[in-house]
Amino acid sequence: MRRAAIDIGTNSVRLLVAEVEGDRVTPIAQRMEITRLGEGLAHSPVLAPQAIGRTVRAVREFTALAQGLGAESLVVFGTSALREARNRATLERDLKPLRVRILTGEQEAELSFFGALAGLPDLRGRILVLDVGGGSTELTLGTRERIEDRVSLPLGAVRMTERFIRSDPAAEVELEALSRTAASILSPYRKVFSRPDVAVGVGGTATTLVAVDRALEPYDPAQVHGTRLTQPKVSSMARGLCAMPLALRRRLPGLQPQRADIVCAGAVLLATLLRELEIPELLVSESDLLWGALLRLR
């Protein structure tokens, strides 16, 4: 069956159209547009009208594309920004007759886990999936047979940029405060999620670091999926990216210019997670929340 899913995230809107047979997902088309729906949410729980407008246009464009490609079903869902926003009804109204499902943090974590495993069929043992998004980070631990634990934390690249980064390039004191806060929020869950057999990274921060490391231009999912990033590599890239002024980051091969302002905070956040959870290496996956949505949401 040809299915489509649209993810309305804090930073971007993403589309996946794929053939789905059992637990197999074969992508037909993928699109992504950065609309920054969650801009300003770190300081006020209200979506900006301009951000709603950008997001609605992207969703309608992707819906038309999915229909044109013959998708027999379409699921549209929202994550952190729509969970938190007091005025999310405005976006839901503007998208009618499309129905937008608002995922809980736990649902988002579970779908990311199932999606990652679907695209990495050889993984075994206790697997931790880290989904570092724009507004939140989901941690899910389990095996191919069952999920053992999952949590959604208020840690994301957009959120942490707005809370902590004021200088260009970022000041050391800002980066230390960001990392310290992330470690504190993670602290109650450290024992539960530390030292898995395998750690899988999904989401824009992890895939962007691979693209920058490989100077991928244009972006090539096939060269990102299954790549390994060591903890020292992520820490080194975080330091390097944060030391650059924004104008220079915008010109980096492999880095989307619209993501350049949040990649520093995202990289520091990911480096902090790997350090605190004692994860020596991260397996980066292109199969993620969208894959899980196609397999599990109806």
ChimeraX attribute file (.defattr): number of C-alpha atoms within 10 A of each C-alpha:
attribute: neighborCount
match mode: 1-to-1
recipient: residues
	/A:1	13
	/A:2	20
	/A:3	24
	/A:4	32
	/A:5	28
	/A:6	27
	/A:7	22
	/A:8	27
	/A:9	24
	/A:10	27
	/A:11	28
	/A:12	20
	/A:13	24
	/A:14	20
	/A:15	24
	/A:16	23
	/A:17	29
	/A:18	23
	/A:19	16
	/A:20	17
	/A:21	11
	/A:22	8
	/A:23	16
	/A:24	14
	/A:25	22
	/A:26	14
	/A:27	16
	/A:28	14
	/A:29	13
	/A:30	16
	/A:31	13
	/A:32	14
	/A:33	16
	/A:34	17
	/A:35	23
	/A:36	25
	/A:37	27
	/A:38	27
	/A:39	22
	/A:40	17
	/A:41	20
	/A:42	17
	/A:43	10
	/A:44	13
	/A:45	16
	/A:46	18
	/A:47	23
	/A:48	17
	/A:49	13
	/A:50	13
	/A:51	17
	/A:52	20
	/A:53	14
	/A:54	16
	/A:55	25
	/A:56	20
	/A:57	14
	/A:58	22
	/A:59	21
	/A:60	13
	/A:61	12
	/A:62	24
	/A:63	21
	/A:64	10
	/A:65	17
	/A:66	26
	/A:67	15
	/A:68	9
	/A:69	16
	/A:70	13
	/A:71	18
	/A:72	11
	/A:73	15
	/A:74	21
	/A:75	19
	/A:76	20
	/A:77	21
	/A:78	20
	/A:79	22
	/A:80	26
	/A:81	27
	/A:82	28
	/A:83	13
	/A:84	16
	/A:85	16
	/A:86	13
	/A:87	14
	/A:88	18
	/A:89	11
	/A:90	12
	/A:91	18
	/A:92	17
	/A:93	12
	/A:94	13
	/A:95	16
	/A:96	9
	/A:97	8
	/A:98	15
	/A:99	13
	/A:100	19
	/A:101	16
	/A:102	18
	/A:103	16
	/A:104	15
	/A:105	20
	/A:106	17
	/A:107	18
	/A:108	28
	/A:109	26
	/A:110	26
	/A:111	23
	/A:112	28
	/A:113	32
	/A:114	25
	/A:115	27
	/A:116	27
	/A:117	24
	/A:118	20
	/A:119	21
	/A:120	16
	/A:121	11
	/A:122	8
	/A:123	16
	/A:124	14
	/A:125	12
	/A:126	17
	/A:127	23
	/A:128	27
	/A:129	31
	/A:130	26
	/A:131	28
	/A:132	26
	/A:133	26
	/A:134	30
	/A:135	25
	/A:136	23
	/A:137	24
	/A:138	25
	/A:139	25
	/A:140	26
	/A:141	24
	/A:142	20
	/A:143	16
	/A:144	16
	/A:145	8
	/A:146	10
	/A:147	16
	/A:148	14
	/A:149	16
	/A:150	22
	/A:151	18
	/A:152	19
	/A:153	17
	/A:154	18
	/A:155	23
	/A:156	27
	/A:157	28
	/A:158	27
	/A:159	26
	/A:160	26
	/A:161	22
	/A:162	18
	/A:163	16
	/A:164	19
	/A:165	22
	/A:166	11
	/A:167	11
	/A:168	13
	/A:169	17
	/A:170	20
	/A:171	14
	/A:172	14
	/A:173	11
	/A:174	17
	/A:175	22
	/A:176	13
	/A:177	14
	/A:178	22
	/A:179	20
	/A:180	14
	/A:181	17
	/A:182	22
	/A:183	18
	/A:184	13
	/A:185	13
	/A:186	20
	/A:187	13
	/A:188	9
	/A:189	15
	/A:190	16
	/A:191	11
	/A:192	14
	/A:193	24
	/A:194	18
	/A:195	18
	/A:196	18
	/A:197	13
	/A:198	18
	/A:199	23
	/A:200	26
	/A:201	29
	/A:202	26
	/A:203	20
	/A:204	19
	/A:205	26
	/A:206	27
	/A:207	21
	/A:208	22
	/A:209	24
	/A:210	21
	/A:211	22
	/A:212	18
	/A:213	16
	/A:214	14
	/A:215	15
	/A:216	18
	/A:217	13
	/A:218	11
	/A:219	18
	/A:220	11
	/A:221	15
	/A:222	10
	/A:223	13
	/A:224	21
	/A:225	18
	/A:226	18
	/A:227	15
	/A:228	17
	/A:229	18
	/A:230	15
	/A:231	20
	/A:232	14
	/A:233	16
	/A:234	25
	/A:235	18
	/A:236	14
	/A:237	19
	/A:238	22
	/A:239	17
	/A:240	12
	/A:241	23
	/A:242	24
	/A:243	16
	/A:244	15
	/A:245	15
	/A:246	20
	/A:247	13
	/A:248	12
	/A:249	21
	/A:250	17
	/A:251	12
	/A:252	16
	/A:253	17
	/A:254	21
	/A:255	23
	/A:256	20
	/A:257	15
	/A:258	14
	/A:259	21
	/A:260	18
	/A:261	22
	/A:262	22
	/A:263	26
	/A:264	28
	/A:265	29
	/A:266	28
	/A:267	26
	/A:268	27
	/A:269	29
	/A:270	27
	/A:271	23
	/A:272	22
	/A:273	22
	/A:274	23
	/A:275	17
	/A:276	19
	/A:277	19
	/A:278	15
	/A:279	20
	/A:280	15
	/A:281	18
	/A:282	23
	/A:283	19
	/A:284	24
	/A:285	25
	/A:286	24
	/A:287	25
	/A:288	23
	/A:289	24
	/A:290	27
	/A:291	31
	/A:292	25
	/A:293	26
	/A:294	26
	/A:295	21
	/A:296	13
	/A:297	15
	/A:298	8
